[in-house]
Amino acid sequence: MRNHTITFLLMGLTDDPKLKVVVFIFLFLTYMLSITGNLTIISLTFIDSHLKTAMYFFLQNLSFLEISFTSACIPRYLYNISTGDRTITYDSCVLQIFFTDLFAVTEFFLLATMSFDRYVAICKPLHYVTIMNNKVCRRLILCCWIAGLLILIPPLSLGLSLEFCDSNVIDHFICDVSPLLKISCSETWLIEQVVIICAVLTFIMTLVCVVLSYIYIIKTILCFPCAQQRKKAFSTCSSHMIVVSLTYGSCIFIYVKPSAKNSVAINKGVAVLTTSIAPMLNPFIYTLRNKQVKQAFSDSIKRIAVFLKK
């Protein structure tokens, strides 16, 4: 069967009509909150003069990635639920896999970059502005995207040669590598190994960067003579540490597993967490735990209120 003529059928999360309504409402609300929250952070980092440091530049890019990632997954499934049309073409499926995986892998490298930024800010504060200047920040972001693309190319190029014969039913609510490999009639051992290697490589490389950064950060903070200084330093890292924990913890279940031929049922729940809940939570984590972002948000609300009174 020629791949480009294939139409896949997405099983979704449930077949129960009542549960579908609940799932639709839940995913719609989380998606709208995610878009609103991340757009708010992007807007604040553009308009507020106090949010022009490297930290907020990276946060701005993280918010962009979160919007892109959730938008590559959720709207399509919402459309499937609302219309009852669960079909997706081969080309659309490949594009969805490409963009979701690209955004996901790039986010891993961005989180590692953000941990390096916190290391420089706390361990080398006098040189922070010099080291993390605009040119360096832009290059680091470019490197994150290039790294994400390079990691994605080997498994994607192998995946394009897969053949699908008997079954076209994807046991998921989005197009994902594992359920696709499960229904392929081609030999999938090689691509499974490449996917695992690329996933582990991404995971280990970025995790090593994060762990090393925070080892040096913690050692430096513990040397601070004043408890108030230590508390302030830890608070600047806490938001990033929470987001890192959510991202790494949830993605262990999706991308680091022994075989795609195993059941993917558990991955559906984790996929909901990574594609809808995590992108919604991240803006709140950074906003509620960051005084400068809260102040910028408060100032913006006041400016809007003054403008509306005129």
C-alpha positions in Angstrom: 0.0 0.0 0.0 1.4 3.4 -0.9 1.9 5.4 2.2 0.8 8.8 0.8 -2.7 7.4 0.1 -3.2 6.0 3.6 -5.7 7.5 5.9 -5.2 6.6 9.6 -7.9 6.4 12.3 -7.1 7.9 15.7 -8.7 5.9 18.5 -8.6 8.9 20.9 -8.8 8.7 24.7 -12.3 7.2 25.0 -15.3 5.9 23.1 -17.8 6.9 25.7 -19.9 9.9 24.4 -20.3 11.4 27.9 -16.6 11.1 28.7 -15.8 12.7 25.3 -17.8 15.8 26.4 -15.8 15.9 29.6 -12.5 15.4 27.8 -13.4 18.1 25.2 -14.3 20.7 27.9 -11.1 19.8 29.9 -8.7 20.0 27.0 -10.4 23.1 25.5 -10.1 25.0 28.9 -6.5 23.9 29.5 -5.6 24.8 25.9 -7.1 28.3 26.2 -5.4 28.8 29.6 -2.1 27.6 28.1 -2.3 30.0 25.1 -3.4 32.9 27.2 -0.8 32.3 29.9 2.1 31.9 27.6 1.1 34.8 25.4 0.9 36.9 28.5 4.5 36.0 29.4 5.7 36.7 25.8 3.9 40.1 25.8 5.3 41.1 29.3 8.9 40.3 28.2 8.4 42.5 25.2 6.9 45.5 26.8 8.3 45.6 30.3 11.8 47.2 30.6 12.6 45.2 33.8 12.2 41.9 31.9 15.0 42.4 29.4 17.7 40.1 30.9 18.8 36.7 29.4 16.5 34.8 31.9 13.4 36.4 30.5 14.6 36.1 26.9 14.8 32.3 27.5 11.5 32.3 29.3 9.9 34.1 26.3 11.3 31.4 24.0 10.0 28.6 26.4 6.5 30.1 26.2 6.7 30.2 22.4 7.7 26.5 22.4 4.9 25.6 24.8 2.3 27.4 22.6 3.7 25.7 19.5 3.8 22.2 21.1 0.3 22.2 22.5 -1.1 23.8 19.3 0.5 20.9 17.3 -1.5 18.4 19.3 -4.7 19.6 21.0 -6.7 21.5 18.3 -6.6 18.5 16.0 -8.0 16.3 18.7 -10.6 18.8 19.7 -11.7 18.9 16.0 -11.9 15.1 16.0 -14.1 15.0 19.1 -16.4 17.8 17.9 -16.9 16.5 14.4 -16.7 12.8 15.0 -14.1 12.6 12.2 -11.2 10.6 13.6 -9.3 10.2 10.4 -5.9 11.8 9.6 -3.9 11.5 6.4 -0.4 10.1 6.2 1.1 13.5 5.4 -0.7 15.2 8.2 0.4 12.5 10.6 4.0 12.8 9.6 3.9 16.6 10.0 2.3 16.3 13.4 5.0 13.8 14.6 7.7 16.1 13.1 6.6 19.3 14.8 5.6 17.8 18.2 8.9 16.0 18.5 10.9 19.0 17.2 9.3 21.3 19.8 9.7 18.7 22.6 13.4 18.0 21.9 14.1 21.7 21.4 12.5 22.4 24.8 14.8 19.9 26.5 17.9 21.8 25.2 16.3 25.1 26.1 15.7 24.0 29.7 19.4 22.9 29.8 20.4 26.4 28.5 18.2 28.0 31.1 20.0 26.1 33.8 23.3 27.3 32.5 21.9 30.9 32.6 21.0 30.4 36.3 24.5 29.0 36.9 26.1 32.2 35.4 23.7 34.5 37.2 24.4 33.0 40.7 28.0 31.7 40.4 29.4 34.5 38.2 27.1 37.5 39.0 29.7 40.2 38.2 30.2 38.7 34.7 26.6 37.8 34.0 25.7 40.7 31.7 29.0 40.2 29.8 28.7 36.5 29.4 24.9 36.3 28.7 24.7 39.2 26.2 22.1 39.4 23.5 24.4 37.9 20.8 25.2 34.9 23.0 21.6 34.4 24.0 20.4 34.4 20.3 23.1 31.9 19.4 22.2 29.6 22.3 18.5 29.6 21.1 19.6 28.9 17.6 21.8 26.0 18.8 18.7 24.6 20.7 16.7 24.5 17.5 19.6 23.0 15.5 20.2 20.3 18.1 16.5 19.5 18.1 16.5 19.1 14.3 19.7 17.0 14.2 18.3 14.6 16.9 15.1 14.3 14.9 16.5 13.7 11.4 17.8 10.0 11.8 14.6 8.4 13.2 12.3 10.5 10.9 14.2 9.5 7.8 13.9 5.9 8.8 10.3 6.3 9.7 9.4 7.6 6.2 10.2 4.2 4.7 7.7 2.3 6.9 4.9 0.4 5.2 1.4 0.0 6.5 -0.6 -3.0 5.3 -3.4 -4.5 7.3 -4.2 -2.0 10.1 -4.6 1.8 9.9 -5.9 2.3 13.5 -3.6 4.4 15.7 -4.1 3.7 19.4 -3.7 7.3 20.5 -5.3 10.7 20.3 -2.4 12.1 18.4 0.0 10.7 15.8 3.0 9.4 17.8 5.9 7.2 16.9 5.1 4.2 19.2 1.6 3.4 18.0 2.7 3.9 14.4 5.5 1.4 14.8 3.0 -1.0 16.4 0.8 -1.1 13.3 3.5 -1.1 10.7 4.1 -4.3 8.7 7.8 -3.3 8.2 10.6 -4.5 10.4 10.7 -1.9 13.2 13.7 -3.1 15.3 16.2 -0.7 13.7 14.0 2.4 14.0 13.0 1.5 17.6 16.7 1.4 18.5 17.4 4.7 16.8 14.4 6.3 18.6 15.7 5.0 21.9 19.3 6.1 21.3 18.1 9.6 20.2 15.7 9.9 23.1 18.3 8.8 25.7 21.0 10.9 24.1 18.8 14.0 24.4 17.8 13.1 27.9 21.3 12.4 29.2 23.0 15.3 27.5 20.5 17.9 28.7 20.1 16.3 32.2 23.9 16.3 32.7 23.9 20.0 31.9 21.0 20.7 34.3 22.5 18.6 37.1 26.0 20.0 36.8 24.6 23.6 36.7 22.6 23.0 39.9 25.4 21.3 41.7 27.6 24.4 41.3 24.6 26.6 42.0 23.8 24.8 45.3 27.5 24.8 46.3 27.7 28.6 45.7 24.4 29.4 47.5 25.4 27.4 50.6 28.6 29.6 50.8 26.5 32.8 51.1 26.9 34.2 54.6 23.4 35.7 54.8 20.2 33.5 55.0 18.2 36.1 53.1 20.7 35.9 50.2 20.4 32.1 50.2 16.6 32.3 50.2 16.6 34.9 47.3 19.0 32.8 45.3 17.0 29.6 45.7 13.8 31.5 44.8 15.3 32.6 41.4 15.9 28.9 40.5 12.8 27.3 42.0 10.5 27.9 39.1 13.0 26.5 36.6 13.5 23.4 38.8 9.8 22.7 39.0 9.4 23.0 35.2 12.4 20.7 34.7 11.0 18.1 37.1 7.7 18.1 35.4 9.2 17.8 31.9 11.8 15.2 32.6 9.5 13.2 34.9 6.7 12.9 32.4 8.8 12.3 29.3 10.6 9.3 30.9 7.4 7.3 30.4 6.9 8.4 26.8 10.3 8.5 25.2 12.5 6.1 27.2 10.9 2.6 27.0 12.0 -0.8 25.8 9.8 -1.4 22.8 7.1 0.3 20.8 5.3 -3.1 20.5 4.3 -2.9 24.1 1.0 -1.4 25.2 0.8 2.4 24.7 -2.2 2.8 27.0 -0.2 4.4 29.9 1.3 6.9 27.4 -2.0 8.4 26.6 -2.4 9.7 30.1 1.2 11.0 30.2 0.7 12.6 26.8 -2.3 14.5 28.2 0.0 15.8 30.9 2.7 16.9 28.5 0.6 18.3 25.7 -2.1 20.2 27.7 -1.5 20.4 31.5 2.2 21.2 31.6 2.0 24.0 29.0 -0.8 25.4 31.1 1.0 25.2 34.4 4.3 26.6 33.3 3.2 30.3 33.0 1.5 30.1 36.4 4.7 28.5 37.9 6.9 31.3 36.6 4.3 34.1 37.3 3.4 33.1 40.9 7.0 32.4 42.0 8.7 35.4 40.3 8.3 38.9 41.8 9.4 40.7 38.7 6.9 38.9 36.5 4.1 39.5 39.0 5.1 43.2 39.2 5.2 43.5 35.4 1.8 41.8 35.2 0.4 44.2 37.8 1.8 47.2 36.0 0.3 46.1 32.7 -3.1 45.6 34.3 -2.9 49.2 35.8 -1.9 50.6 32.4 -4.8 48.9 30.7 -7.2 50.1 33.4 -6.0 53.7 33.0 -6.3 53.4 29.2 -9.9 52.1 29.4 -10.9 55.0 31.8 -9.9 57.6 29.2 
